[in-house]
Amino acid sequence: MNAMSFDPFGGLDRLATSLMQQNGSQAVPVDLLRDGDRYLLSADLPGVDPGSVDIDLDGNLLTIRAERTAALHEGAKWISRERRSGSYYRQFVLGEGIATEDISATYSNGVLSVMIPVSEKAKPRKIQVATSDEQAALSA
């Protein structure tokens, strides 16, 4: 008998991310962990205006978009320009067992944090085992 683990993020949409990179968008680097009864997704978005961050949930598809604009310096000659600007994009397919109505997000110090709670029906629970005497009493 194999133990099964529940992974609501098993369907990460890597194809969409690679297609967006080909279209000039950059993938958002993320960390994802489970902390008790919630998942915590942390996305690095340094230098992004918080007003440009857009998070959408369409069915079970969570989409993160953001824009970082380049600094304009009229008449200046760039010596080095390594900080990327442009649009950032990432999608995640949420599996069953997520309380989608309770998803929340904060942005602080260049990090977007998305809290994704586990629904009550997906939380681990104990199954009580009834004895035959208890079963007989319930049937009577």
Helices and strands as residue ranges (DSSP letters): H 14-22, E 26-27, E 30-35, E 38-44, G 50-52, E 54-58, E 61-68, E 86-93, G 100-102, E 104-108, E 111-117, G 120-122, H 132-139
